[in-house]
Amino acid sequence: MKGVVFNLLEAVVRRDYGDDAWEALLDAAGTDGAYSSLGNYPDEELVKLVGAASSALKMPADDVVRWFGRNALPLLAKTHPHFFTAHKSTRPFLLTLNDVIHAEVRKLYPGADVPVFTYDTSSSDFLLMHYRSHRKLCALAEGFIQATAAYYAEELSLDQLECMNRGDDKCVLRVSVKKARG
């Protein structure tokens, strides 16, 4: 996993819980926390950090990962605004994940192993996103999607119809968005 993921995790933990909380997570996970954004680190390090956060917060690991995605995406929007300003809403943004965003991620972070999405766009009411990754971090994708809808000020309905963590061959997310009231 690329170090930038760990850098984002560190940033949101320090921001929301303080420097001591980040240091405590590193200690509990048995990692040193020296992550270069371009470096490659074992996936297990993220698993250990999520496990430590799950224990400390008494929260399921998937909820920790979703929280991370929701809080990391606004940081990505600040550092890479061109990904977001090119779109007016969530759906067209999500449809660029493979061809635009992940392609750029691979340029910025050579060797990045990003998930692959396929889409069923046959309904104008919802988007079906098929997620595949050996990491099975569909909860992170959910958090990113939630934050994307918030970025575009849209109300989100998100259901996971299939999940690799439940034995399916892919995750299927049904995403429905509409402009927020108000």
QUIWO-V187474 format. One record per residue. N is the residue number from 1. PHI is phi in degrees with one decimal (* if undefined). PSI is psi in whole degrees, -180 to 180 (NA if undefined). D_LAST is the distance of its C-alpha to the last C-alpha in Angstrom with 2 decimals. Layout:
((N	PHI	PSI	D_LAST) (N	PHI	PSI	D_LAST))
//
This chain:
((1	*	141	39.85) (2	-71.0	146	39.06) (3	-60.6	-27	38.94) (4	-58.5	-33	35.59) (5	-64.0	-43	34.05) (6	-67.5	-37	35.94) (7	-61.9	-42	34.94) (8	-64.9	-43	31.24) (9	-60.6	-46	31.93) (10	-58.7	-45	33.86) (11	-61.2	-45	31.15) (12	-74.6	-34	28.41) (13	-66.6	-47	30.92) (14	-60.8	-42	32.24) (15	-64.3	-46	28.81) (16	-88.5	-27	27.55) (17	-125.2	-11	30.94) (18	98.8	164	33.37) (19	-61.7	-39	36.54) (20	-63.6	-36	38.60) (21	-65.2	-41	36.39) (22	-63.0	-45	36.87) (23	-62.3	-38	40.60) (24	-66.4	-38	40.76) (25	-64.5	-43	39.15) (26	-60.8	-45	41.69) (27	-62.0	-48	44.50) (28	-63.9	-33	43.43) (29	-85.0	-13	43.10) (30	71.1	35	46.40) (31	-119.9	158	45.12) (32	-90.0	-18	45.76) (33	78.9	12	42.34) (34	-91.1	91	43.86) (35	-116.0	121	41.62) (36	-87.7	137	41.90) (37	-57.8	-32	38.91) (38	-90.5	-7	41.39) (39	-72.7	161	43.46) (40	-110.5	134	43.72) (41	-133.6	151	43.65) (42	-60.5	139	44.36) (43	-55.1	-31	41.44) (44	-60.8	-27	42.98) (45	-64.9	-41	41.99) (46	-66.2	-41	38.29) (47	-59.1	-43	39.16) (48	-64.9	-43	41.04) (49	-65.5	-42	38.25) (50	-64.4	-42	35.68) (51	-61.5	-42	38.29) (52	-64.5	-42	38.86) (53	-66.4	-40	35.16) (54	-59.9	-44	34.92) (55	-66.2	-46	37.88) (56	-64.5	-38	36.76) (57	-94.2	-6	33.26) (58	52.0	53	34.55) (59	-135.1	141	31.94) (60	-56.9	146	32.72) (61	-56.2	-41	33.43) (62	-62.6	-34	30.84) (63	-67.7	-37	28.12) (64	-62.9	-45	29.52) (65	-65.4	-41	29.46) (66	-62.0	-45	25.83) (67	-57.0	-45	24.93) (68	-58.9	-49	27.03) (69	-60.3	-44	25.31) (70	-61.6	-36	21.78) (71	-90.4	-24	23.14) (72	-80.0	-35	25.56) (73	-59.7	-43	23.36) (74	-59.3	-32	21.55) (75	-67.4	-40	25.13) (76	-65.9	-37	26.15) (77	-65.0	-32	23.30) (78	-73.6	-40	24.68) (79	-83.8	-22	28.25) (80	-133.4	60	27.77) (81	-61.6	-27	24.83) (82	-60.1	-28	26.54) (83	-63.2	-35	25.84) (84	-94.6	-41	22.08) (85	-70.1	-15	21.84) (86	-72.9	-8	23.89) (87	-128.9	158	21.00) (88	-105.3	-11	17.55) (89	-157.2	173	16.49) (90	-63.5	-49	17.89) (91	-56.5	-53	20.36) (92	-63.9	-32	22.45) (93	-61.6	-49	22.54) (94	-61.0	-34	23.91) (95	-70.4	-10	26.44) (96	-97.1	1	27.98) (97	-54.7	-51	28.88) (98	-71.5	-51	32.55) (99	-81.8	-27	33.48) (100	-113.3	-62	31.70) (101	-67.7	-52	30.34) (102	-66.9	-30	33.15) (103	-64.0	-43	35.69) (104	-67.3	-39	34.61) (105	-58.0	-43	34.65) (106	-65.3	-33	38.23) (107	-70.3	-45	39.17) (108	-70.5	-36	37.77) (109	-128.3	80	39.11) (110	-51.9	136	42.26) (111	88.0	1	42.99) (112	-61.0	134	39.41) (113	-106.8	95	39.28) (114	-99.8	156	35.80) (115	-67.9	163	34.65) (116	-113.4	132	34.88) (117	-113.8	140	32.13) (118	-122.0	160	32.77) (119	-132.1	148	30.23) (120	-115.8	108	30.05) (121	-104.7	17	27.77) (122	-68.0	-20	29.10) (123	-105.4	138	25.90) (124	-83.3	-12	22.87) (125	-84.9	-27	20.85) (126	-153.2	162	21.85) (127	-116.0	130	23.97) (128	-97.7	122	27.00) (129	-109.8	125	28.04) (130	-100.6	121	31.60) (131	-108.6	132	32.29) (132	-134.8	130	35.87) (133	-164.6	139	37.22) (134	-64.7	-20	40.24) (135	-76.5	-22	38.19) (136	55.9	44	36.02) (137	-98.8	49	33.00) (138	-63.1	-27	30.44) (139	-63.6	-34	28.52) (140	-67.4	-42	28.18) (141	-60.1	-41	26.87) (142	-60.6	-45	24.28) (143	-62.6	-42	23.19) (144	-62.6	-42	23.08) (145	-64.6	-43	21.01) (146	-58.6	-45	18.46) (147	-69.6	-33	18.32) (148	-64.4	-45	18.20) (149	-60.7	-40	15.05) (150	-64.4	-40	13.50) (151	-57.3	-43	15.11) (152	-89.9	9	13.53) (153	55.9	49	9.95) (154	-119.7	149	10.63) (155	-82.4	138	10.97) (156	-119.1	138	14.72) (157	-119.4	123	17.46) (158	-133.3	120	20.76) (159	-126.3	143	24.12) (160	-104.8	110	27.56) (161	-83.8	-33	30.01) (162	-136.7	153	33.03) (163	-148.9	132	33.95) (164	-62.7	-30	36.99) (165	-71.7	-11	37.01) (166	-107.6	10	37.70) (167	100.2	-2	40.46) (168	-75.8	161	38.77) (169	-79.6	-12	39.83) (170	-154.8	168	36.28) (171	-100.2	139	32.76) (172	-121.5	118	30.45) (173	-108.7	129	26.71) (174	-99.9	118	24.46) (175	-115.9	123	21.18) (176	-128.2	131	18.33) (177	-133.2	150	15.03) (178	-149.4	156	12.12) (179	-57.7	136	9.12) (180	-67.0	147	6.36) (181	-78.2	147	3.59) (182	126.3	NA	0.00))
//
